């Protein structure tokens, strides 16, 4: 693959090649009759007002909102004086610059916030005075996913990385990880390092609600594996709460006990409480059919979100001062509804739930946390009946039953004519079956298509064992699951051959690319987005070293042989007729950099004589991996994806 190595360069030759590919793709897409229709629907759907989960501090409520047809989310604050914009996204930079993180101080007078330029993971942190609406002179550089953690109203901990030299942002390995402490008013160069991991590991600080304890969760790759704590008085010795192979992630410190979400013993998840000295007890044990997705302490209650195959489940149980539990309330959430996030309201007396219904509006529901089950369930229900979500189980190559959700208009009867847009992620224990729906998918339904979401191994649809069943040397299991989901529609009378367009982003883009190179004859259209494509060198770039636990180590011969067998870039065959393929990426993606991955994959496919006229590359300018796209950029990009799929399938 050395012939494509030049595509990693940041030079005029690559810029010219990208411009040529974008022009060629636009020449293909612009005449498509479906394109304008999809853009019109997407402008309506994506341009609707959205309000994300608010954060409450004292008598103030902070919330990211995007008004109708606004290009980006702005940060609003609400208090006794009313609602006002605290940080206006229209004033912070270009339309592709965005607010990526915010965290108010305990007194609600200062907001630590981070801005990404052009969707890059590298961010700049700032501090805004809530009363004046102005930023201080403080600024934080060298941060990715900063995880601001206020110890009090003047001190904030954050995760820091060593910045690459200019011009190497898309290639240089990210190292020099640490947790540092910033004091308001002092220059960043005076920030004190309070924790440093043994290697370049994600080290995520958090502070208990009572501000007595600071914790650091250290990941093995992307898997939480170690938890440490000490009093926020600092400096002191870090007490080891738990250390091992994980997954073990901190929830918070409640009273004197550190609550940990653990999958070490129970693949569906357990909530464990660790007291000083290492004493451990079980607070909650999840049943095998209801794997825990998230858990938080709100006031004196433990709130657990799970994703059974038939929907989702919120479990609320009171905690006494020592952390014991009693009288839980369980609220089932039906198929077709997605819990995007949840958190605590004022004084921990209410629970805030960010919920979205397929085909309906996204909204934030606030309810007293002690409300009875019936009232909670009624508040989260929807009467929308325009679209129907069903669950099927698909036999995979080895006989394993793989869950898949299918969404279609009410009254639809399969007659062999379905045009299916199948989405996949399939990695890192993400419960994609429950969270895969995105509002832009609605445009496919309105055009008469069918949506599907593949809960392949590698996710957490059946707990941590489901995740590990498609990691490292077993990654092929997840690919076999995906291929089985693709052919299910033909085998069960929903569609004719090659009537499924398969789409995925990031790890999902990798899954689509593997399926494309292994089973091209089964796919109607392939749309891998920001894909990991070079499995033999992924660990050399930016944060790729954090994926070794998931995929294996290319520097170990046994792992390298397995990776080489399915690496999309290395398995493009010159004698194959590939289906219509649109590779999507972004020029500032510093998580899965385009040069080593998407550019090379697209070039290799376009070098196949029988596929040259069917393979296209679209590169979004001034954009990153998954954040920062303006409303117009999203409309244009999503319109391209859907129009390409529709044209390939004949929708």
N, C-alpha and C positions, 0 to 999 in steps of 0.2 A: 504493500500500500504506500510505498515511498513516493510513488508518482503523484500522489495527492498531498504530499507534505507541505507544499508551497501554499496551500489554502489556509494554513494556520498563520501566515504572516499578516501583519498589519501594514499593508503597503498599497500602492496604487494599482498593482496588478490584481490583487484580490478585490479591491473596491470596484474596478472595472468589470471583473467577472460577476460580482454580485449584482451590479447595475444591469448587466446583460441578462442575467437570469430573471431578475424582477421584471424587466421589459418583456421578456419572452412569456413569462407567466401572465402578465397583464394582457398581453396580446391574445392569450388563450381564454382568459376569464371574461374579458370585457364583452365579447359578443354573446355570451351565454344568456339565453332568455330568462333564466332563473335568477340571475344576479340582482337585478333591480328590485324584484319582489322580495327577496331575502333581506336586502338592505332596508327596505321600507319597514318590514316587520321588526327587524333588529333595532332600527332607530326608535320605534315605539316601545319595544320591550326593554331594551337596555337604557333608554332615555328616561324611564320612569324614576320617580324619586325613590331613594333607598336610604334607610336609616339603620346603621349597624348597632350592635349591643352597646348601650351606654356604660360608662364607668362612674360610680358615685363616690364622691369624697366630701364628707361633711354635708353641707346643704347645697352642694353644687353637683350637677350632672354634666358629664362630658361625653360627646357623641360625634362620631364621624357620620356626616350626612352628604349625600350627593343630591342636589336639587334636580328637578326635571331638566334634562338636557345639559346639565353641568358636565364639564369635561373630567373633573376629578372630585374626590371627596374632600370636603373642608371640615375642620374641627369646630364644633359648636359647644357653647357652655350655656347651661340653664341654671338660674338661681332666682332669688326673690325679685330681682330686677327684670326678669323675663329671659327670652332666648336671644343670643347674639352669636355672630361668627367670631371665634377667637383666632383661628388661623385660616385665612382665606387661600385656598389652593390656587386661585387665579393670580395671586400676587407673589408666589414663592419662586416662580421660574417659568419654564416653558410648559405647554400643555402635557408634556410627558414626564414632568416632575411631580412627585406625589408624597403625601404624608404616609409613612409606612408604619409608624409606631408612635404611641403616646402613652404617658403615664403621669397622672397628677400626683403632686406631693400629698402627704396625709392631711394637711390643712386646706388643700384645694386652692392654694394661692399661686402655685407654680406648676407648669406642665413641662416635663421632659418630653421632647418629641424628636423624631428622626425624619429626614427627607432623603428620598432616593432620586437621583438625576437619571432620567432615561431608563428607569426600571432596573438599574444596577442593584446588586445586593449590597455593595458598599454604600454606606449611608453617612450622613453628617448629623450629629446630635446637637440640639439647641434647647434653650430653656426660656419659656415665655411666661411673663408676669400676667396673671389672670385679670388683675385690676386695671393695668395700664394697656394691656394688649401688645406689649413690645417684648422682643427678645433681649436677654442680657448679653453681655460680651462673651459669655461662656460658649465654647463649642467643643464637640467631641469628634475626633476623626479616628479612622482605623476600626470602625465598628460594622459588624454584620449581625443582624438579629440581636439588637443590643440588650434586650431584656432588662430595662431599667428597673431597679429595685431600691426604693427609698427607705433608708434606715430611720430617718427623721425628716424634718422639713428643710434641712440644709445639706444632707449627705445622701448620695445616690451611688449604688454599685452598678456596674455594667460589664458586659463581656467585651473584651478587646482582642483584636488581631493585629499582627504586623502587616502594614500596607505594602503591596508590591511596588516595585519601581514603576515610574510612569511608562506607559506603553505595554506593560506586561499584565494588565488587569485581567485579561481573558486567558492567560496561560499559567502564570506563576502560581505555584502551590501555596496555599494559605497556611501559615505557621504562626508561631509565637502567640499562642492563645493564653489568655489570663483573665482574671477578674480584677478590676481596678475600682478604686473609690474616688469619686469626684466630690469636692466641696464647692458649693455655689460661690462664685466670685473669684475662684483661683484658676490660673491657667492649667490646661490639661497636662502640661509637662510635670506638674507637681502632684498629679494623681498618684496615689499609693497603690501598689500591687498588693492585694489581700489574699489572692489564691492563684497558684499556677499548677496546672496538671502536669503529669509526667511526659505527656506527648501532646501533639496538636489536636486536642479534644475540645468539643463543645463543653463549656463550663458555664452553667446557667444559674445566676444568682436569683434569689427570691427572699422576701421578708414576710414574717408572720403578720397577721392582721393587727396584733397588739404591739408590733414593732419591737418585740423583745428578742427575736431570733432571726439570724440570717442563715440561709441554707445555700449550698451550691450543689447542683446536680451535674455530674460529669458523665458524659456519654461515651460509650464504646462505638465509634462511628456515629450512627444516628440513634443508637439504642441506649436509653438511660440505664446506667449500671452501678453508679456510685452516688451516695448522698452523704454530705457532711454538713455540720452545723456548728455555730458558736453564737454567744450573745452579741447583740448589735453594739455593745459598748466598744468592742475592738480596741487594740488588737488582742487576740487570744489564741488558744490552740483549737484547731478544728477537730471536733468530735466526729468519729466515724459512725454514722447511723447504719448504713448498709453498704457493702462492697462485694462485688461478684460479677457474674456474667450478665445479670439483668434478664429481662427488662424489669427495672425497679426505678420508678420515678417519684420524686417528692410531690406531695399535694400541698401540705403546709405543716406548721407546728401549731398544735391546738393544746392550750395549757402547757404541759411539759412534755407532751408526746409528739413525735414526728410521724405524721401520717404518710404512708407510702403506698402507691399503686403498684402492685407487684404481680408479675406473671411467671415468676420463677418456679413456683410449685403448682399453681392452678392456671392452666392455659386460658381460662376464661377471665382470670383476674381476681385479685384479693385486695382488700384495704387492710393494711397492717399498721399497727401503732407501736412505735419504738420509744421506750422511756430511756432516760439517762442510765447508763450502765449496760445497755443492750437488751433489757427485758422487752420481749415482743409478745403481742397478742393480736388475734384476728378480730377486726371490727366488722368486716363484711366479706363473705365468700360468694362469688358470682356462680350461678348455675351454668352448666356447660353449654346451654343453648342461648346464653345471653351475655356475650363477652362485653366487658367494660370498655367503653370508648373514652370516657373522661370522668373525673370526680373532683368535686370542690367542696370546701367547707364554707357555708354561708351562714353567718351568725353562729347559732348553736346547732346547726343542722348539717348533715352530710348529704350532698346531692350527687347521685351517680347516674350517668347517661350510658345506656347499653343499646346494642343494635341486634336484637333477635332478627332472624331472617324475614319474619312477617311484619316488620315495622321497627319502631324504636321504643325505648322504655326509659322513663325518668323515675328514679327511686329516691324518695326524701325520707330521711330518718333523723330524729333528734339525737343530739349528743349531750351527755352530761358533762360536768366540768372535767371529769377524768377520761372522757372519751368513750364510754360505753354507749350502746345503742338500744333503742326499743321503739315499738310502734311505727314501723315503716309505712309509707304511703307509696303505692306504685301507680304510675300514670302511663298507660299504653298510648303510643302515637302510631297511627295507622300508616300503611303503605301509601306512598304518594306525598308524604310530608317529611321534610328534612329539618332537623334541629341543627342550625348553623353554629350556635354558641349559646352559652348560658352563664349567668353570674348573679352576684348579689346586688340588691337595691339598698335603699337607705337603712342604716343601722342593722343590716342583716335581717331585717324583718320581712323582706320581699325577695322573690326570685324573679329574675329577668330572663326571658327565653326568646331567642332570635329564631324564628321558624319560617319556613318557606313551603308552600304547597305547589305541587306541579300544576302549572297553568294559572296559578293565582299569585297574589301579592305576597311579598316578604314583609313580615311585621315583627315588632318586638312586643311581647306580652309581659305585663308585670302583674304578679299576683302575690298576696300574702303567703309566706312560705308554709304557714300552718293550715292553709285551706284544705278542705276535704277533697278526696279523690275525684268525686263526681264533678265538683266545680272546676278543678284543674283540667280534667279531661275535656269538659265542655268548652273551656276557654281556648284550648289548643286544637279543637276539632275544626273541620271545614265542611261546608255543604257543597263545595264545588264538585260537580259530577260530569264535567265536560270531558275529562280524560280519566282513563282507568289504568291502574298499575297492578300487574299480576306477577306472581313468582312461579318460576319453573325450575326444575332441577335437571341438569344436562349431564348425561353420562360422559365422562372423559375417557381418554385412551386406555387408562388403567382401570376403568370401572368406577372411579370416584365420582360422586354426584356433585356437580358444580352449580351453585345457585345463580340464577340470572333473573333480573327484573325487566319486564317488558311494559312499555307505556304506549297506549294508543287511544284514539278518540273513542268515546263511549259508543257502543253499538257496532264496533268494527268486528267483522267475521273473517277469519283467515280464509283466503280463496286462492292462494298461490301468487298473488300479485304484490305482496308487501315489499316496500323499499325500506330497508332497515339501516339505521345509523347506530352502530354498536360502539359503545365507549368502554374503555378499560384503563386500569392503572396497574394493579397486580404487584405491589411491592411495599416494603417497609411497614407492613401491618396496617396499612390504611384501609378502613372499612368502606371501600369504594361503592359497594352495593347500596349503602345507606346515604352516602354523601355525593355520589357522582353527578346527580342532576344539577344542571346549571341553567340559568334563565335563558341563555341564548339557544338552548336545545328546543325551546318552545316553537321557534320558527320552523323547525323540521316537522313538528306535529301539525302546525297550521297549514303546511304545504301538502299534507296528506300522508306523511311518512310515519314510520314506527320507530320508536326509540328503544334501545336495550342497553343494559348495564351488566357487564360480566363480573361476577364475584369470584374470580379465579384465585387459585392458591398463590400465596404471596401477600394477600390482604389479610384481614382478621375476621372475615365473615363467620368463621367457626373457631375463633380464638387464636392464641399464639401458635398453636400447633399448625393451624392453617397457613400462617405466615411462614414458619420455618420449613414447611413442606415444599416451598419453592424458593429457597435461598441457596446460595453457593452451588454445590454440585447437583442440586435438585431443581434448578431454575427451569429446566425443560418441562417440569410438571405444569407450571403456570402457562407456558406457551401451548402445551397440549390442551389445557382447559380452554384457552381462548379459541383455538381452532375448532374445538368441539362445539363451542357456542356459535361460531360462524356458520357451521354446517347444520346446526339444529333447525334453523328456519326452513331450509330446503327439505330436510328429512321429515319435518312435521307438517309439511303442506302450507307453510306460510309464504314461501317465496320460490322463485325459480333460481337456477344456479347463478352465482355472481350477482346477487341482489343485496348484498350486505357491504356497506361502507364501514370500515373499522378505523376508529380514531382514538388517540391517546396522547397525553402530554407527559414529558419528562420520562419517568420510568414507564409510563404508559406508551410514550412514543417509542421507547426501546422495545416493548412487547409487540407493538404493531409492526415494527421493523423486522423483528425476528420472524413473526408469522408471515410477513411478506416474503422474506427470503427462503423460508422453509415450505410454504404452501401457497405460492402465488396463484395457482389455478383455482383456488377456492374463494378468492377475494374479489369483490366487485370494484372496490376502490380502497386505497390505503392512504391515510392522512396522519403520518407520524409528526408530532409537534415537539420542538426542542428535545429531540431524542438523544439518549445515550447510545451511540452507534459503534464506537471503537472500544470493545471490551478488553482489549489487550493493553491499552494505555490510559484508561480513564483516570487512574489513580495519580497520574502525573500533573493534572491540571486543577487549579483552584481548590475546591473543597472535595474533589474526587476521592481523596484518601479516606474520607469518611464513609465511603460506600463499600469498602473491602469486606466488612462483616456481612453485607448483603449478598455480594457477588462472588467473593473470593479474591485472592491476591494474585495478580498477573505475574508477579515475580517469583511465585512458587510453581514449579514445573507441573505438578498435578493439577493445580487450579487453572493454570494457563491452558492446559490441554482441553479442559472442560469449557472454558471461556471461548477458546478459538473455535470450538465446534458450533457455537451459536452466535458469535459476534456478527451483527448484521453487516458491518463494513467488510468483513473478511469472508462472507458467504454469498456475496453477489456473484451470480454465475453468468458467464457470457453467452450461454446458449438458451436462455430462458426468456419467455415472453411475459413480462411483468404487467400487472393490471395498472390502470390509471393511478398514479401516485403523486401526491402533493406533499412535499416536505416543507414544514413551516419552522422558522427559527427567527431569532432577533440578533441584531448586530452588537448589542451590549450585554448579551447573556453571559454573566460571569459565574454562573453555577454549572451549566452544561454548555461550555463555550462552542460557538458555531463552527469554528475552523476545524478542530479535531473531530467533530461529530457530524453535524447536519450537512455542512458543506461537502465533506468527503463522501458521505453516503449518497447524497444527490448526484455528485459527480460520477461515482462508480456506477450508479444505476443508469445515468444518461450515457455512459460508455457502452451499454449493452445495445447492440444494433436493433434488436426486436422491441426494445422498450424506450428508445430514445425519444420518440414522439409522444410518449404517454407519461413521462416523468417531468415534474416541474418543481422548482424551488421558489419559495416566497420568503423574503427576508424583511421583517419589520424594522424600520429605521428608528434609531434612538429609543430602543426598547430592550427590556431584559427578559429574564426567565419566566416570571409569573406575576410581576407587579408593574404598576406604573403606566399601563396603557391608558391613553385618554379615551373618552367615550367614542370619538370619531374613529380612532385607531381600532378600537374593538369592533365597531360596526363594520369597518372595512375588512378586517382580518377574519372575523366570524362569517361575514358574507361570502368571502372567498372560499372558506372551508365548506360551507353548506352548498354553495352553487357548484363547486367542483364535484362534490359527492352526488348531488342531484343529477348533474349532467352525465356522470359516469353510470348511474343506475337507471337513468331514464325516468326520473320522478318529475 
